[in-house]
């Protein structure tokens, strides 16, 4: 008899998004399935004491067959323990508030070569699969947080709020626009347009207090590891589609391209002035004068990352390509803005 693989759903969202409320809702509407929820702390999970069958420091077992367990040590070891010692139909993983989802999903797709080199690492790939990555958003507060000009406290990567939230949006298969009841209609439309521009493949669901139709988010088989690992996929998809038509809220895209290199000092001088406030997200590859290194341009909210990521393979591939997402973008102005930083002559090093 072939053993059926257990679906794993990864749920992320910044603090206050309603992520834990969604988890509680799924537990209550378990539809006679035995669900295991892996959380960082029990504190916020609202477990009815009348349903508790057994409890320990690491695990709460409920009379309806569901299990809540805290993450202690390695995630893979924790999942392996669940598979070995408990019969479950579904596993939910709550990501930390400042966690991005794709690295969690990658843990379930360990290459056989790595397993061979680390025999102590449990092999669970034949027992589980990632079903979906879900990001929960506070619809009323998202844009204010996204545009904060500060570093996230206690974040080991020193990311800005916009950087983290962009990672959670672009890594999602589904986005739950939670707290619809306290957001304005304009906020809901703007967020829907922004998220579809940042992640054209995403499914968007609106919710109040995390209440959704559980069948819409469980056992969807929507996750694709190859898509998830291509961090610049949204750029390629946007370029295929071309600039979207802006509606009354004005979210649109613009792809800036140039075969000429930038003069680094002039480009940095422009960036010191700051990008226009109506640009919410931009990402791409930049070519600089005097080097064949390729540089990543990664901007979200008030933060812009500019770092070397490799080398162009040949002179025909040397070019700058940046996709901008924003409200009522002035494409002529953006072209003129970057024109100031281009080299007077193109210096090919190949």
C-alpha positions in Angstrom: 0.0 0.0 0.0 1.4 3.4 -1.0 1.5 5.8 1.9 -0.1 9.1 1.1 2.1 12.2 1.5 1.1 14.7 4.2 0.5 18.3 2.9 2.4 21.1 4.7 1.1 24.7 4.7 3.4 27.5 5.7 1.7 30.6 7.2 3.6 33.8 7.6 2.7 37.4 8.4 4.0 40.3 10.4 3.0 40.8 14.0 -0.6 41.9 14.3 -1.6 40.6 10.9 -4.0 38.0 12.3 -1.9 35.0 11.4 -2.6 33.3 14.8 -6.3 34.0 14.4 -6.2 32.2 11.1 -4.5 29.2 12.8 -7.1 29.1 15.5 -9.9 29.2 12.9 -8.4 26.3 10.9 -8.2 24.2 14.1 -11.8 24.9 14.9 -12.9 24.1 11.4 -10.7 21.0 11.1 -13.4 19.1 9.1 -12.6 15.8 11.0 -8.9 16.0 9.9 -6.1 15.5 12.3 -4.1 18.7 12.0 -0.7 19.4 13.5 0.3 23.0 14.1 3.9 23.8 14.6 4.2 27.2 16.4 7.0 29.2 18.0 5.1 29.7 21.3 1.8 28.3 22.7 0.9 31.7 24.1 -1.3 33.1 21.3 -2.9 29.8 20.2 -6.4 29.9 21.7 -6.9 26.3 22.8 -10.2 25.5 24.6 -9.2 23.7 27.8 -12.3 21.4 27.4 -10.7 20.1 24.2 -7.3 19.3 25.7 -6.6 15.6 25.9 -3.0 15.7 26.8 -0.5 18.5 27.4 3.3 18.7 27.9 6.0 21.4 27.6 6.3 20.8 23.9 2.9 19.5 22.8 -0.9 19.9 23.3 -3.0 17.1 22.0 -6.7 17.8 21.5 -9.6 15.5 21.7 -10.6 16.3 18.1 -7.3 14.7 16.9 -5.4 18.0 16.4 -2.0 18.7 17.8 -0.2 21.9 18.7 3.6 21.6 19.2 6.2 24.2 19.7 9.3 24.5 17.5 12.3 23.3 19.5 15.5 22.8 17.6 15.5 21.8 13.9 12.3 22.1 11.9 12.9 18.9 9.9 13.5 16.9 13.1 10.3 18.2 14.5 8.3 17.2 11.4 10.0 13.8 11.3 8.9 13.3 14.9 5.3 14.1 14.1 5.3 11.7 11.2 6.8 8.9 13.2 4.8 9.2 16.4 1.5 10.8 15.4 -1.1 10.1 12.7 -1.8 13.5 11.1 -3.6 14.5 7.9 -2.2 18.0 7.7 0.8 20.0 9.0 0.6 23.8 9.5 3.8 25.8 10.2 3.6 29.2 11.7 6.6 31.3 10.6 7.9 34.0 12.9 6.7 37.5 12.4 10.1 38.5 10.9 10.5 35.3 8.9 10.4 34.9 5.2 8.6 31.8 3.9 10.7 30.4 1.0 13.6 29.2 3.1 11.2 27.3 5.3 9.7 25.6 2.2 13.2 24.8 0.9 13.9 22.7 4.0 11.4 20.1 2.6 13.3 19.8 -0.7 16.8 18.7 0.5 18.9 17.4 -2.3 19.8 13.7 -2.0 23.5 14.6 -2.2 23.2 16.7 1.0 21.3 13.9 2.7 24.1 11.5 1.8 26.7 13.8 3.4 24.5 14.3 6.5 23.2 10.8 7.5 21.9 12.2 10.8 19.5 14.5 8.9 16.0 12.9 8.7 14.8 12.2 5.2 11.1 13.3 5.0 10.6 14.0 1.3 8.8 10.8 0.7 6.3 11.6 3.5 5.4 15.2 3.1 5.1 18.0 0.5 4.6 21.7 0.7 1.0 22.4 -0.3 1.0 26.3 -0.1 2.7 29.3 1.4 0.1 31.8 2.8 0.9 35.3 3.9 -1.6 37.1 6.1 -1.8 40.9 5.8 -3.2 43.6 8.1 -5.1 45.5 5.4 -5.5 48.6 7.4 -1.8 48.9 8.5 0.2 47.4 5.7 1.2 50.4 3.7 2.1 52.5 6.8 4.4 49.7 8.0 5.8 49.0 4.5 6.9 52.6 4.2 8.6 52.9 7.6 12.0 54.4 7.5 13.6 52.1 10.1 15.2 48.8 10.7 13.1 45.9 12.1 14.1 45.4 15.8 16.0 42.2 16.6 16.3 41.2 12.9 19.6 39.5 12.3 19.7 40.6 8.7 19.1 44.3 9.5 16.2 44.5 7.0 13.8 47.4 6.7 10.1 46.8 7.1 9.5 47.1 3.4 12.1 44.6 2.6 10.7 41.9 4.8 7.1 42.5 3.8 8.1 42.4 0.1 9.7 39.0 0.7 6.6 37.7 2.4 4.3 39.0 -0.4 6.5 37.8 -3.3 7.1 34.4 -1.7 3.4 33.7 -1.2 1.0 31.4 -3.2 -1.9 33.0 -1.4 -2.4 36.3 0.4 -5.1 36.8 3.0 -6.2 40.4 3.2 -7.3 40.3 6.8 -9.1 42.9 8.8 -11.2 43.9 5.8 -13.7 45.4 8.3 -11.3 48.1 9.5 -9.7 48.9 6.2 -11.1 51.4 3.7 -12.4 50.3 0.3 -9.5 52.4 -1.2 -6.9 50.5 0.9 -8.3 47.1 -0.2 -8.2 48.0 -3.9 -4.7 49.5 -3.6 -3.3 46.5 -1.8 -4.9 44.1 -4.3 -3.4 45.9 -7.2 0.0 46.3 -5.5 0.2 42.6 -4.6 -0.9 41.4 -8.0 1.9 43.6 -9.5 4.5 42.3 -7.1 3.3 38.7 -7.4 1.2 38.1 -10.6 0.5 34.4 -9.8 -0.8 35.0 -6.2 -4.3 34.2 -5.1 -5.9 36.9 -2.9 -8.6 36.2 -0.4 -10.3 38.8 1.8 -11.1 38.0 5.5 -12.4 39.4 8.8 -10.7 38.0 11.9 -9.0 35.3 9.9 -12.2 33.6 8.9 -11.9 32.1 5.5 -13.3 29.0 3.8 -10.7 26.4 4.9 -11.2 24.4 1.8 -9.9 27.4 -0.2 -6.5 27.3 1.5 -5.9 23.6 2.5 -5.0 20.8 0.0 -4.7 23.2 -2.9 -1.4 21.8 -4.3 -0.6 25.4 -5.4 3.1 25.5 -4.3 5.9 25.0 -6.9 9.4 24.8 -5.6 11.0 25.9 -8.9 8.8 29.0 -9.0 9.5 29.8 -5.4 13.3 29.6 -5.8 13.3 32.1 -8.7 13.3 35.3 -6.7 13.2 37.5 -9.8 10.3 35.6 -11.5 7.9 38.5 -11.0 10.2 40.7 -13.1 10.1 38.2 -16.0 6.3 37.9 -15.7 5.8 41.7 -15.6 7.9 42.1 -18.7 5.9 39.5 -20.6 2.6 41.2 -19.7 3.9 44.8 -20.3 2.7 47.7 -18.2 -0.6 47.1 -16.6 -3.5 49.5 -17.1 -3.8 51.7 -14.1 -7.3 52.2 -12.6 -8.5 54.9 -10.3 -5.9 54.1 -7.7 -3.1 54.2 -10.1 -0.9 51.1 -9.3 1.1 50.4 -12.4 4.5 49.1 -13.6 7.3 50.3 -15.7 10.3 48.4 -17.0 13.4 50.6 -17.4 16.1 49.1 -19.7 19.4 50.4 -21.1 22.3 48.7 -22.9 24.6 51.5 -21.6 26.3 51.3 -18.2 25.8 53.6 -15.3 28.6 55.8 -13.9 28.7 54.6 -10.3 29.3 58.0 -8.6 26.6 59.7 -10.6 24.2 56.9 -9.9 24.9 57.0 -6.1 24.5 60.8 -6.2 21.0 60.3 -7.7 20.1 57.7 -5.1 21.2 59.9 -2.3 18.4 62.3 -3.4 16.0 59.4 -2.9 13.6 57.7 -5.3 10.2 59.4 -5.8 7.7 58.5 -3.0 5.2 57.1 -5.4 7.6 54.2 -6.3 6.6 51.4 -3.9 8.8 48.5 -5.2 11.6 48.1 -7.8 13.9 45.3 -8.6 16.4 44.4 -11.3 20.0 44.1 -12.5 22.4 47.0 -13.0 25.6 47.3 -15.1 28.3 49.7 -14.0 31.2 51.4 -15.8 34.6 49.8 -15.3 33.4 46.3 -14.3 31.6 43.3 -15.8 30.1 42.5 -12.5 26.3 42.4 -12.3 24.6 44.2 -9.4 21.2 43.5 -7.8 18.9 46.5 -7.4 16.3 45.6 -4.7 14.1 48.4 -3.4 11.1 48.1 -1.1 9.5 50.9 0.9 12.2 53.2 2.2 15.1 50.8 1.7 17.2 50.0 -1.3 19.8 47.2 -1.5 22.6 47.5 -4.0 25.0 44.5 -4.1 27.1 42.4 -6.4 25.5 39.1 -7.4 27.8 37.8 -10.2 29.2 38.6 -13.6 27.6 39.1 -17.0 28.3 36.1 -19.2 29.0 38.1 -22.4 29.0 41.6 -23.7 25.6 41.1 -25.4 24.1 40.4 -22.0 25.5 43.6 -20.3 22.5 45.8 -19.7 20.4 47.4 -16.9 16.9 46.1 -16.4 14.8 47.5 -13.5 11.0 47.0 -13.0 9.2 49.7 -11.0 5.9 49.3 -9.3 4.1 52.4 -8.0 1.2 54.8 -8.1 0.8 57.0 -11.2 4.4 56.5 -12.4 5.8 59.3 -14.6 7.7 57.1 -17.0 9.2 60.0 -18.9 10.6 61.5 -15.7 12.1 58.1 -14.7 13.8 57.8 -18.0 15.2 61.4 -17.6 16.2 60.6 -14.0 18.4 57.7 -14.9 19.7 59.3 -18.1 21.7 61.6 -15.8 23.7 58.7 -14.5 24.6 56.9 -17.7 28.1 56.8 -19.0 29.0 59.2 -21.8 30.5 56.2 -23.7 29.9 52.5 -23.4 33.1 50.8 -22.1 32.9 47.1 -22.9 35.4 45.0 -21.0 34.9 41.7 -22.8 
